């Protein structure tokens, strides 16, 4: 038996549509997408969610996706449980309806060893109160990496990560040895961002906005054991 079996799945952007149905990717770790020859040139956006009917957020997109090519899917595409594709006019955020059915073939790699160890994707949340800068604490004692999705209410600001050895303890900024702070530069609303893996070396962390948020922001954290 192969240690990393490949599973082939297909998704279709139907004629005059711009988005595929969702596919569950919770047991996969990596893969590629092969675009058939019917694709009208576009930016192909990858959207992920923790549930099939939940809110989908952008994790990445393929610039100037072209027909009859294969593209490697980014690691963050597998942090959520569900994935779908959305075609956009190149260089814009405008939907692009496809002229004819477009079949996307996914070759997905299943990590049997990890599954045998009961790999799980866990959905957590961190809330920054209205007029606040610091979120509630996130418990990642069981997880090793993950990503965060910022809600529509998020006002673009830099993010820093503060860590602690206990849930109710003192949280301090996480820095590299050269003093550089771990964080995200100007992350936007409704987009998924990979959390630096070193953040998970602490058992608890908080998300800190550089400037106070006007509205309450409930940030989704998709964490992988």
C-alpha positions in Angstrom: 0.0 0.0 0.0 1.2 3.5 -0.8 1.9 5.6 2.2 0.4 8.7 0.5 -2.4 7.5 -1.8 -3.6 9.9 -4.5 -7.3 10.5 -4.8 -8.8 12.1 -7.9 -11.9 14.3 -7.5 -13.6 16.6 -10.0 -15.3 20.0 -9.5 -17.2 21.8 -12.3 -17.8 25.5 -12.8 -21.0 25.2 -14.8 -21.8 27.2 -17.9 -22.5 30.9 -17.1 -21.5 30.3 -13.4 -18.3 31.4 -11.6 -18.1 29.1 -8.6 -17.7 25.3 -8.1 -19.6 23.3 -5.5 -17.6 22.7 -2.3 -15.5 19.6 -1.7 -14.5 18.2 1.7 -10.7 18.1 2.1 -10.4 17.3 5.8 -8.4 14.0 5.2 -6.0 15.5 2.7 -2.7 17.2 3.2 -1.6 18.4 -0.3 -2.5 18.2 -3.9 -2.8 19.8 -7.3 -5.6 21.1 -9.5 -5.6 20.4 -13.3 -7.6 22.9 -15.3 -9.2 21.6 -18.5 -9.1 23.3 -21.9 -12.5 25.1 -21.5 -11.4 27.6 -18.9 -11.7 31.3 -19.9 -8.6 33.1 -18.7 -9.2 34.4 -15.2 -7.8 34.7 -11.7 -8.9 31.5 -9.9 -9.7 32.1 -6.2 -9.5 29.4 -3.6 -12.1 29.7 -0.8 -12.2 27.6 2.4 -14.6 27.1 5.2 -14.8 25.1 8.4 -18.3 23.8 7.4 -20.0 23.1 4.1 -22.6 25.7 4.7 -20.4 28.2 6.6 -18.7 31.4 5.5 -16.1 30.9 2.9 -13.0 33.1 2.9 -10.2 33.6 0.5 -7.0 31.6 1.2 -5.1 32.3 -2.1 -5.7 32.7 -5.8 -4.0 31.6 -9.0 -3.0 34.7 -11.0 -4.0 34.5 -14.7 -5.0 30.9 -14.5 -4.8 29.3 -17.9 -6.5 26.3 -19.5 -4.7 23.0 -19.8 -2.3 23.6 -16.9 -1.8 22.0 -13.5 -1.3 24.1 -10.3 0.0 23.1 -6.9 -2.5 23.8 -4.1 -1.0 25.9 -1.2 -0.8 24.2 2.2 -3.3 26.6 3.6 -6.0 25.3 1.2 -6.2 22.3 3.6 -6.5 24.1 6.9 -10.3 24.3 6.5 -12.5 21.3 6.0 -14.2 22.5 2.7 -12.7 24.0 -0.4 -14.2 25.5 -3.6 -13.0 27.6 -6.5 -14.2 30.9 -7.8 -13.3 32.6 -11.1 -12.6 36.4 -11.2 -11.8 38.8 -14.0 -8.0 39.0 -14.0 -6.7 41.6 -11.7 -10.1 42.5 -10.2 -12.5 41.3 -7.6 -15.3 41.0 -10.2 -17.0 37.6 -10.8 -16.2 36.0 -14.2 -19.0 33.7 -15.5 -17.5 30.9 -17.6 -18.6 30.3 -21.1 -19.3 26.5 -21.0 -18.7 23.9 -18.3 -15.1 24.0 -16.9 -13.9 20.8 -15.2 -11.2 21.1 -12.5 -9.5 17.8 -11.6 -8.1 17.6 -8.1 -5.4 15.1 -7.3 -5.4 15.0 -3.5 -2.8 13.3 -1.3 -4.1 11.5 1.7 -1.6 11.1 4.6 -2.4 7.7 6.0 0.2 7.9 8.8 -1.3 11.2 10.0 -4.8 9.8 9.8 -3.8 6.8 11.8 -2.7 9.3 14.5 -6.2 10.8 14.4 -5.3 14.1 12.6 -8.0 16.6 13.4 -8.9 20.1 12.3 -10.4 22.1 15.1 -12.3 25.4 14.8 -11.7 27.9 17.5 -12.4 31.6 17.9 -10.8 34.7 19.3 -12.9 37.8 20.0 -11.7 41.4 20.0 -14.3 43.6 21.7 -15.6 46.8 20.1 -13.0 49.5 20.7 -10.5 46.9 21.8 -7.2 45.7 20.4 -6.5 42.3 22.2 -8.5 39.1 21.6 -9.6 36.5 24.0 -7.0 33.7 24.4 -6.8 30.7 22.1 -5.9 27.3 23.5 -3.6 25.4 21.1 -2.1 22.9 23.5 -3.2 20.1 21.1 -2.4 21.8 17.7 0.7 22.2 15.7 -0.2 24.7 13.0 -3.2 26.6 11.6 -4.7 29.7 10.1 -7.0 32.5 11.0 -10.0 34.0 9.1 -10.8 37.6 9.7 -14.5 38.6 9.8 -16.2 41.2 7.6 -16.1 43.6 10.5 -12.3 43.7 10.6 -10.7 47.0 9.9 -7.3 46.4 8.2 -4.5 46.8 10.8 -1.3 44.9 11.5 -1.6 41.9 13.7 0.8 40.7 16.4 0.7 37.5 18.4 1.1 37.5 22.2 1.7 34.2 24.0 1.6 32.8 27.5 2.2 29.5 29.3 -1.2 29.6 30.9 -4.7 30.6 29.9 -5.1 33.2 32.6 -1.4 34.2 32.7 0.4 37.3 31.4 0.6 37.4 27.6 3.7 39.0 26.1 4.7 39.6 22.4 6.3 36.7 20.6 9.6 37.8 19.0 12.3 36.1 16.9 15.9 36.1 18.4 16.7 39.2 16.4 13.8 41.0 18.1 11.5 40.9 15.0 7.9 40.5 16.1 5.8 37.6 14.8 2.7 39.0 13.0 0.7 39.7 9.9 1.1 42.9 7.9 -2.2 44.7 7.0 -4.4 41.6 6.7 -7.8 42.1 5.1 -11.3 41.1 6.1 -12.8 37.8 4.8 -9.4 36.3 4.0 -7.6 33.3 5.5 -4.0 33.8 6.7 -1.5 31.2 7.8 -0.5 31.7 11.4 3.3 31.5 11.9 4.1 28.0 13.0 6.3 29.2 15.9 3.1 30.7 17.5 2.0 27.1 18.2 5.1 26.5 20.3 3.3 28.3 23.1 0.2 26.7 24.6 -1.9 29.9 24.4 -1.9 32.9 22.3 -3.9 36.1 21.7 -4.3 38.2 18.5 -3.5 41.8 18.9 -4.6 44.6 16.5 -2.3 47.5 16.1 -5.2 49.9 16.4 -8.6 49.5 18.2 -11.3 47.9 16.2 -14.5 49.8 15.8 -16.8 46.8 16.0 -16.6 43.5 17.8 -14.5 41.0 15.7 -14.9 37.3 16.1 -11.8 35.8 14.4 -12.0 32.1 13.3 -8.9 30.0 14.0 -8.6 26.7 12.1 -6.0 24.7 13.9 -4.6 21.3 13.0 -3.5 18.6 15.5 
